[in-house]
Structures are given as C-alpha cells and as structure tokens.
Amino acid sequence: MTFLRQIGEAYAGWMDGVAAATAAVLGRLTAPPKVRLTEQAAGVFALQPARGGAQAMPLTIANGIAACSPEAAAKVSGSRVELALRPDRFFFRPLEAPKRAAEFLDGVVRAQIDRITPWSVSEAAFGWSAPVEIANERIAVTVAAAPRAGCNAKTPAACSISRTLGGAVRRPSSAVAAAATPSIQPA
C-alpha cells in the first residue's frame, strides 16, 4: 500500500508542477491592460483606460520628462499605451496612384512627400492609410505627415513612457540620442 501511496503522491506533485507551469504560460499570453494618452494641449495629455469609463488623469510632458500623479504612473506601468495626437499637428493629403503601385507604395509616397507637403522626405515623419481601389485601375491613399523636428521633441517623453512599459517605443538615432535621459516622475 505504501508503494501505491508514493506513486499517487509523486503523480499529484507532478500534476501540481504542470498546472503551475501552464498557469504561468497562460498569464504571459494575456494582453496587458490598455490605456490611452489623448493630447489635450501642447505637452498636456489625458490618461484614461482605452475602453473609457474611468475619470481621465492629467499627464504633462516638459523637457522630455513625463510628470503625473502616482495613480497615473501606476496605471501606465505594465500597460499597453495608445497615443492619440491632435489632428492639427498633421497634414492629411490624398494621393492617387496606378493599382500596380500598391506593391511599391513606400517608394511612391516617399517620391511625392516634397510635392504634397511643405517638407522634404528627410524633414518629414509620415505614414499612409491602406490603399482603396478607385475607378480606372487606380488606388487612393491618405498620407499623414508632420515635421520631423516636432516629432523628435516628443520622443524623449515617449521613450520615458516606453521604459515604463518595457521598451515598446524605440528612440530614433542622431540628435535625439544625445538628449537627456527622460523619466516618468510622479507630480
């Protein structure tokens, strides 16, 4: 009887280990909570859960440092952050191209940036929407662009938020790399 009891105890211990390992793996597979930073004014953001419902908390960014309350810092820590910037920061322009250009859209948009915006390719940060088919075997995209200098000014603060989140935002090289090390500090 004691031999069967030992086998049963060993099996129960093994199953406990499998259950703990499975719980740990499943815990890592679940998505972190989402929060949204919505730009209100220059350097001032409202922090709220992405699904809404809770009261928005203020977060300010000045000189590459994000300052907020301890409660807001706790909400950001370990969360996935969605950044919503004011649309008046960007130029939105439609761009049409032949349907076959969809394969080379990056090059097409790059070649047209200085024509549809006041900046050259090196001076602009830009992106575009998914292509939409229009008449006569053509596609249309909406290009969004902003001056790269304005984007780089916000990057240190974005990096400080990223550091809290485990590196989700990458810092561009060059001038921004020489900026002071940013951090999130409770206000």
N, C-alpha and C positions, 0 to 999 in steps of 0.2 A: 504494500500500500504506500509506503513512504516513497518508493521509486516513482509511482504514478503521480503522487503529490508534487514531487520535484519537477517532473516533466510539465505538469499543469502550471506550476509557478514560473518556470522558465518561459513557457508559452505566453503566459499573461504578461510577464516583463517585456518580452519581445513585442507583443501587440501594443503595449503602452509606448514603447520606443517608436514604433511605426506610426501610431496615432500622433505623437508629439511632432515627429518629422513632417507628417502630412499637414498638420495644423500650421507649422512654421512656413512651409512652402505656399500654402493657400493664403496665408497672411501677407506674403510678399507679392502675390499675384493680384490682390485687390488694389484698385486705384486709390491714390491718396486723395484727400478731400480737395475740392477746388475752391479757390477764392478769386474774386475779380477786383482788379485795381482799375477804377474808372477815373480818367483825368478830368478834373473839375476846372482848374485854372493852372497857370504856369507853375509847375512844381507841386501842386496840391492834388492828391488823389483820394478817392473814397474807396475804402476796403470793405468788401461785403462778400458773403458766400455767393458762389456762382449761381445758385438756384434762387437767390433772393430770400426774402422773409426777415432776415435779421437787420438790425439797425446798422447803417454804414458807419465805419470808423475812419477818421481822417488820418492820412499819411502824407507827410511832406518830404520833398527831395530838394536839398540845397547843398551846393558844392560837393555833389557826389555822395552825400550821406542821406539815407532814408531815415526819418525820425517818426516814431509813432508811439502809441501807448503800449504798455506791457501786454495788454489784452490783444491788441492788434498784432504785435510781434509773435505772440503765441499762436494766433490764427494762421499767420503766414508760414511759420516754422513747420516743415514737413508737408506743406500743401502744394498743390499744383496751381500756379498763378496765371490767370488770364489777364492780359494787359489791354485795356481799351483806351486808345488815344482819341483826342478830339479830331474830327474830320477836317477842321480848318487848318490843321498842320500839313495837310497833303494836297497835292494836285491830283485830280482824277481826270483822265483823258481817255476817250475811246480810241482804239487802234484797230484798223481792219487790215487783213492780210489774206492771200490766197489760202485755200483749205490745206494745201500741201505744206504750207509753212508751219503747221501745228507741230511738226517734228522738230523744227528749228526755232521755236518761239523765243527762246532765250536770246539767240543772236539777233532775231528780228527786233525784239524790244530794245536791246542794247543799241542797235544801229539807229533807232528812232528817238531815243531819250533826249538828245540835244535839240531835236526838232519839235517835240511835243511838250518840253519843259524848259524853264529858263536855265537849266544846269547841264553840264556835260556828264557823261557816264561816270567819271571819277568824282564828280561833285554831288551826285545824287544817290540816295538809297531808294530802291524801287522794287516793285513787285507787280503782278498782274493776276487777273481773275482767270478762271477756267475758260477756254475758248468756247464760243457759242456759234453754231452754224447760222449763217445768214444767206441771202439769195446769191445766185451766180457763183456757186462753188467758192464762197469766201467764208472767213471766220471773223469774229469780233472779240476783242478782249478789252477790259478796262484796266488801264495802267494807273497805279497809285505811286506817287513819287514825293519825296521830301528832300530838303537839303541835307547832305551827309553831315555837315558841321552841327546841325541841330540834333541829329541822332546821336552823334558821339558825345554831346554834352550830357545826355541822359544815360549813356552806357554805364558809367561808374555806379550809378544808383541801381540800375538793372542788375549789374554784377553783384552788388551787395545783397539784393534780394535773392539772386541766384545762389550765392554762397549759402544763404539760409536754407535754400531748397535743395542743396546738394549739387549745384553746378548745371542747372538746366539752361542757363543763358550763357553764351560764350562772348568773351570780350574780344573785339577786333584788335588787331595789332596796331602799330605805329604810334600816333600821338596819344591815343587813349591808354596804351600800355604804360606810358610814363605818368599817368595820373595817380593821384594819391590813392592809397588803398581805402576803398569805401567800406562802410559797415552799416548795419541796422542798429539803431540805438533807441531805446525807449525814451519818449519825450519827458 
